[in-house]
């Protein structure tokens, strides 16, 4: 079925959406970068062991250049995103980062991969971005800090770059070892910064299960599904479908954490869902050469 790759990417976005809720079970006051480091090392490390045991990796002939840029993109995404949230608030930082990612992905894909996204993708992306704006700005946080906006835009570029570089990597390597190598390397890149920010919380037993869940479900499985789907669809469509992450996070907040969404936020949920459905149902027309 041609819709399967789109469904795989959407499933990855749903798993990403659980990370925020899972993170609430960690000890309070932990900096996001060490969490990202542990999540990457656990998720990438487990898959790396599996890939080595299955003899899926040849270190001598591996595509190191593409892997490094994919890992660097993900390593940059975390601090850029959380810095934007710190400077300009959760609502604006999230909307600008997540909303700009599909646009940057389409531009990078067009400029470097010579693949022009369709009108259907543009329509669905606009729909989904409007949904993001309605969902997050309904919370009343509208602080505009130029440096925070810049960090959010750079975070959007980082995720879009990761997606497009991974698309190239998948032309040379299989999805499982690609995720394994990329996120293990990402964790190694973040390690020095994490040691500076503090990692003593890792020794607390109550933090182990949330870390394992974020590493396995939110990283290993999620990015494996993402790359499996990305192999068959355009980068721009994949990043638009990743907007299922804030949708999932919002719904989990309502049904598990007990948060309340305003009418405006529910309209945003509807717009987000509509954009995702358009991309998925029109998947076979997602790219015009």
Steps between C-alpha positions, in 0.01 A plus 500: 500500500629844407367649824716277721813726497284795604344297780847394621616862523178596676552217750850637563351844569254344746790336687690831507189657649523266801849621597380817671255308717762233581751771590269623779582178689868598525646683798416871478759757401695292245636696204357381165840448335614215733155343450547521123849352538373200700202452272730496196761270655238251623299502178798502267710267714238224517454507124876514448547178700220334300648620170845370593361161608304475175810612306309794349789745536833516325698770680762508227256586219241687706363836372667706772450841339121477477477341845705777660284776352181317600630454855623860520160626383322309776758606758445866404123467491468430874685802646363735233141398567522513878687833488220643287241374748698653788531838328161544340269254678366153427224611264699726267815286509307184416285659229798661322717187523238245400324729257818599316641146471276386210566825313877465538479131408318586178752772413803280572345215303430732208842671500730205572306184408333663197157373604212748494223447759143495369215744549333235713798501737496882515128506580529229766804668657322835525204324660726325753698816584177693563401215731830532691452873541144459632597212727794666674419872496163426663702449820557872519882504462580754229837637612703599194877500548700533174787281622249233605329511160841467331583192712162349416554556127847346525348201680253466214790505253682236708210253493436563131871444431497175698207375292654587165846367590341178628318471167840499327645261760218252435611475139822338624415336832207309654264673745594305815878559490438859386298578813751309714805687371334844483366504854800336659712770340248767605527381861880512484487859366272605787701314767756776589222759539296257710791434735532875553126540567484205740424128463478392867124449459571193282587309818149542640310170438164675447643669189602178326159389372404839348845521336463150360154576363621824338806324360321195361153627407578868443829446318578144382152402383383850408795591278513153350136544394580852379787387279305199372230739384745767384661248267183500285368857533630854466680677782248784490204265545679315783568821694139615453382167642733551796253768611312205644740539795342815653157357422582185698657699783192722528260205509714314756499812712119498496440130556795405725618815675157661540571821307214700347502628143309812401262509205773672296743220584249236391457684170879484470488125562245469219717702260808294589313175449359629172845588365639162600207318336545695176870405479424134578196452277661684208831321556532355155502855360747639755783584261521671163833462332 
